[in-house]
Amino acid sequence: MSLLAPWFLAGFGLLSIPIIIHLTHRQRSRVTVFPSLMFLRKLPFKTMNRRRIRHPLLFALRCIAVILLALAFSRPFFDSVAEVEAGSARDVVVLLDVSASLGYEGRWEAALDSARAVIDGLGEGDRVAVATFDERARERVPLTLDLVAAREALADLSPTDLGTRLEAGIQLAGRILAESEDRTREVALVSDFQRTGWEDGGRVRLPDGVALRAASVAPEEAANVALAEAAVRAASDGRVRLLARLANMGDAPVERLPVSLEIAGRTVATVSVDMPPRGVGTAVFDDLALPEGRSRGRLTVPEDGLAIDNEFRFMAAPEAGLRTLILENNRRASDGSLFLERALRIGDAPRIETSRAPAAGLDAGTLSSADFAILNDADLADAGRAGRLREWVSDGGGLLIVLGRDASMNRWSDAGLELLGAGPGSLVDAADGRRLSWLDYDHPVFEVFSGPRSGDFSGARFDRLWSLEPAGGTAVVARFDSGEPALLEHSLGEGRVLVWTSTLDRYWNDLALQPVFLPFVHRLALHATGYREPDRWIEAGGVLELTALVGPGGPGGTGAAGLAGDEAEWVLVDPDGDRQPVEVSEGPTWIEFPRAGFYQVALRDDAGRATTVAVNPRITESDLAPVATERVVEAVAGVAPAAGEAGESGATAGGETVPRRAELWWVLLLLAALVLGVESVLANRWTRQRPVSGLAGA
Amino acid sequence: MRARIASRTVPGTQFLDPAVLTRIGNLELVARSVVEGFIAGAHGSPFVGLSLDFAAHRQYLPGDDIRKIDWKVYGRTDRHYIKEYEAETNANIFFAVDASRSMDYGSRGITKLDYARYLTACLAYLSASQRDRVGAAIFDEKLLEYIPPSVRHRRLILAALDRVRAETAGDLARPLTQVAESLTRKGIVVLVSDLYTEPKTVLDSVGALRSKGQDVIVFHILDPAEVDFPFEAARSFEDLETGERLPVTPDVMREEYLSLVKGHVGEISKLMIERAIDHELIVTSTPLDAVLFRYLSHRSRRLKGKDR
C-alpha cells in the first residue's frame, strides 16, 4: 500500500490535542462564580479526576476517528497492477520534454532530476526506455534492463531550439509500451507542459492499462521577453526602416528595455521599448542604410530566464521596391491614371514606385527597367508595340491591361489580342449600372478579401465596360452581375497578364472611390509580378527547398546551375561551422534547419556562392504559460488524475487503479463517519444529566 | 387567653414566585402583596385572632362571624353576643439579616440577598400589622444597619433592606453578639443567612442570642444550585467572597458535594434543635407565602409552648 499524500499522516498528532485540551485548557476556559468554596475545598483530590479518562471507550472511538480521517486524507492506495499481477515487473518509459522552453533557468536541471528519480525508483527486473520530444519524438534508449545505460543517456541530452508537441511524445511512448506484454506499463512524463504545446490536446490516448505519471517542472511564475519578428520596410533614398517586434510574456510591465540592432557584425543602433504585462512592443530603427547584397542582422535584448529568444537573426537587404510603368494614351487630355498612381504609391510592403510613359512610344528600353506595367486605357493597334510587350511579359514581366474608352478594341492587332487573351470585345453601356457579383476568393488577388468585413466590392457601380470573350487558357477571376468578365488572367511565358474590363478611374465606374480600391490595385500589382517578400528568417525546424535557396528567385540569387545532375556539390554549414553535404535528389531537395543561428548553403568548392539562412527558435516556445497537468493526464489517460507529489499527477488509462483508490478513501471516510456516529450516541447517553437528589427541605 | 393556632397547610394556595417579585422592586409593595395575599388565601384560617386579648362583648349583628358568638353568654342570657379582642402589643420581633457577599448569588433570577429582603419585609409587614414591635439588624462581617424594635419602625426596616448591598465577606459571631447585647427585652429573633460557616460557629453565634433569653428562628437561605449542584462540565469555581478559584469536575464530585452540604445542614439543624432553636432551610425557589406559613407555625408553636 502506498500513500498519495503521506503528509496528512501528521494528522495523527491531532490525537494529542484532545488530551492537552482536557488537561490544560478545559478547566481554565470556564469559570463559574459560586457563593462559597467551603465544601468544594474539602474535595481537593476529586478535582484531579479530570486527569483520568472517564469513558475509555469514547476516548478510543475518538482516537480511531482521528486516525481514520488522517489515513483517508493521506489517500492510501494499492497499486492495482501489483495486485493483479503480483510479482510482475514494470516497463517504464521516461518521456522527457527537450523543447526550447526547457532552457528556462532551472527547468532542465529539474527535468533531469525528475527523470533520474524515475529510473532510480525502478527495481530488479524492471525495464526502462528513454524517449524525448519537442516537435518530434525520438526513442533514445529502447526498453532495457540496463538502468545505468538509461541514466547515462540522460546526460547526453539538452534542450533543443524546437517547439513542443506533447502528442508526439505520448504517441511514441504508447507505441513503445504497446510491445510490452505481461508487465506493468507506465509512462513517466517530465515536461513544463506549455499550453502552446497542447493546443490540439486530447486527440491522443495511451493504450489501456498504461499508467501516466506527469511531473511538471514549470515554475509558478515565469517572466520572459521575446524578440518575435523583424520586418524591413523601404524608405526614401534607398534607406530602410526596420521594425523589431517584441513580446512580454510575463505578468509585470517592462520599461525601457534596450533593443540593439546589429548589421553585418556592427552594432547600428539601440532603442528602448516599453511593454505592458502580457503585451507587445515595437522597436523602430529608422533611416538605415544597408550594405549592398544580403547582410546578417541581429537583434538582441538583455538576457532573462529564457536566453534563446533574446536574440533574433535575420537577413537584411536594401529594398528595391516594385518599379511600375504606367502606359497611357497620350491623346487624352484628362488624367486617367491619377487614382491608380496615387493608390500604388501608398504603402511600403513592398514600396511601389511608379512612372508614366506614352503607350505609343513604348520601346524595349522603357520596359526593361520595369517590374510591372499597366496599359491604362490605351490600344494595342500597333503590332510592334504589342510584340515588345509580349516579349517583355514572356520574360517574366507582369502586365495589367485596363480597358477604357480609348482602348478602341476594334483596331487591336492580333499580337495585341494574343496579349489580351480574349477576342475583341464590345462596349457595354449599362444605363442601370453593373455590380461585381462574383469574385474568385481563392484567387491570390481576392483571397485577402475573403474574410468577413475584409472588403466590399459590391458597392461599386459600373456604367460602362468592355464585354470580352476569353480565349482558351484565360481564366475569369471576377464577373459582373450581368455575367460579363470583370477580371481575366492568363500566363504568357514566365509572365502574367491581367485584364480589367472597365476603367480604374471615375469615368466608367466609382470603384476608385471605394475603400477596397487601394488594396485591390496593390493585389493586382503583386500578383501580376509574382512578388514574394524575401525570406529573411525561418523558425527552427523549418525546411527550405534547395532550388528556392540558390535559384534565381531565391534569396541567394546564385542561379539554378549546379543542382541535381550537375557536378557541383552543395554543403550545409551549421551555426557551429560544421559542414554537412547536401544530398541532391532528382526531385525537390529539402534542407532542414533544426537549430537557431545562421546556416550557410554553399558550393563545396566555391564558398563565394553561398546563401545564408537565418534561423530563430519557435516563438511559441517563448510563451511559458503552462496547461494544467491534470488536464493533460485526464485527456491522455482518459480518467481523472490522482494528486501526487507537488507538480505530479497520475492516472491509468483504462486501468482499475483509480476506482480502487477511490474506494479505499471512501471506505476510510465512511468508517470515520460511522465511528463518530457511534461516539455521538454513546456520549449523549453517558453524559446526559443525571437526576440530582436535592436537599430542599432537608 | 391566647388564640389557638392551627398548623394545617394552606390548601390550594397559588404561591408567588420569588423571581416574579424581583420585578416589583418596591419592598413595601412586595411585602403587602405577599402578606395580604397570604392572609386572603388563608381566609377562615386559625390565624385570625392571633396575639389578641379579650376586651369586651357586643351584641351580634348580621354579618358577624358566628364563630365569634360567645355561647356561654348566650346560655346565660339567651342573647347573642360577640367576643371582642384587644390587640397584643408587647411582642418584640427582631430580624437579623446576613448581607455578606455570598448572599449575592442567584442561579434562577433572584439572589439569596433579594430573597432575604423580601422575606424579612414580609415578616416585618406581617408582624407590624399585628402590632408587634419590629426591629432589624443587617450585617456582613459587622453591623451595617441597626434599627431598634418599635411598632413604628416597619418603614425604617424596609428602607434599610432596600439600601443594603452585599459587598464583603460575612461573619456571624461578632454582629450577632452585638445584636444580643442590644436587645434588652425578650422577644423573637429571626436570623436570615446562608450560614456559610462551621456549624459550631453558627451555634456559638446564635447561642449568644439564645442565652439572652431570645427565641431564635433561623431561616437558612440557599440557592437551588447550592443544594442541587447541577453543573456538568469541568470548570473552575470562583469563591464570591474571596475570589479564590478551584478547578472542579462537578459531575464527578456531585455526590460528595451534596453529601457534604447535607451533612452541614443536618449538623446545624441538630445543634439548633438541641438548643431549642427553630431552623428552617429555605431554597430561594420556595414561594414566600409558604415560608410565612412556616414562620407562623413556628411562632404559634413557640407561643403555645410558652403558654403551657
Chai-1 contact restraints between the chains, C-beta under 6 A:
chainA,res_idxA,chainB,res_idxB,connection_type,confidence,min_distance_angstrom,max_distance_angstrom,comment,restraint_id
A,R26,B,A234,contact,1.0,0.0,6.0,A-B,restraint_1
A,Q27,B,A234,contact,1.0,0.0,6.0,A-B,restraint_2
A,Q27,B,S236,contact,1.0,0.0,6.0,A-B,restraint_3
A,Q27,B,P247,contact,1.0,0.0,6.0,A-B,restraint_4
A,R30,B,R235,contact,1.0,0.0,6.0,A-B,restraint_5
A,V31,B,S236,contact,1.0,0.0,6.0,A-B,restraint_6
A,V31,B,E238,contact,1.0,0.0,6.0,A-B,restraint_7
A,T32,B,R235,contact,1.0,0.0,6.0,A-B,restraint_8
A,T32,B,F237,contact,1.0,0.0,6.0,A-B,restraint_9
A,V33,B,E238,contact,1.0,0.0,6.0,A-B,restraint_10
A,V33,B,L240,contact,1.0,0.0,6.0,A-B,restraint_11
A,F34,B,F237,contact,1.0,0.0,6.0,A-B,restraint_12
A,P35,B,S102,contact,1.0,0.0,6.0,A-B,restraint_13
A,P35,B,Y105,contact,1.0,0.0,6.0,A-B,restraint_14
A,P35,B,L240,contact,1.0,0.0,6.0,A-B,restraint_15
A,S36,B,S102,contact,1.0,0.0,6.0,A-B,restraint_16
A,S36,B,Y196,contact,1.0,0.0,6.0,A-B,restraint_17
A,L37,B,F237,contact,1.0,0.0,6.0,A-B,restraint_18
A,L37,B,D239,contact,1.0,0.0,6.0,A-B,restraint_19
A,L37,B,L246,contact,1.0,0.0,6.0,A-B,restraint_20
A,M38,B,Y196,contact,1.0,0.0,6.0,A-B,restraint_21
A,F39,B,Y257,contact,1.0,0.0,6.0,A-B,restraint_22
A,F39,B,L260,contact,1.0,0.0,6.0,A-B,restraint_23
A,F39,B,V261,contact,1.0,0.0,6.0,A-B,restraint_24
A,L40,B,F237,contact,1.0,0.0,6.0,A-B,restraint_25
A,L40,B,L246,contact,1.0,0.0,6.0,A-B,restraint_26
A,L40,B,V248,contact,1.0,0.0,6.0,A-B,restraint_27
A,L43,B,M253,contact,1.0,0.0,6.0,A-B,restraint_28
A,L43,B,E256,contact,1.0,0.0,6.0,A-B,restraint_29
A,K46,B,M253,contact,1.0,0.0,6.0,A-B,restraint_30
A,T47,B,P247,contact,1.0,0.0,6.0,A-B,restraint_31
A,T47,B,V248,contact,1.0,0.0,6.0,A-B,restraint_32
A,N49,B,T249,contact,1.0,0.0,6.0,A-B,restraint_33
A,N49,B,V252,contact,1.0,0.0,6.0,A-B,restraint_34
A,R50,B,A234,contact,1.0,0.0,6.0,A-B,restraint_35
A,R50,B,T249,contact,1.0,0.0,6.0,A-B,restraint_36
A,V692,B,D228,contact,1.0,0.0,6.0,A-B,restraint_37
A,G694,B,V227,contact,1.0,0.0,6.0,A-B,restraint_38
A,G694,B,D228,contact,1.0,0.0,6.0,A-B,restraint_39
A,L695,B,V227,contact,1.0,0.0,6.0,A-B,restraint_40
A,L695,B,V261,contact,1.0,0.0,6.0,A-B,restraint_41
A,L695,B,K262,contact,1.0,0.0,6.0,A-B,restraint_42
A,A696,B,V227,contact,1.0,0.0,6.0,A-B,restraint_43
A,A696,B,V283,contact,1.0,0.0,6.0,A-B,restraint_44
A,A698,B,K262,contact,1.0,0.0,6.0,A-B,restraint_45
A,A698,B,V265,contact,1.0,0.0,6.0,A-B,restraint_46
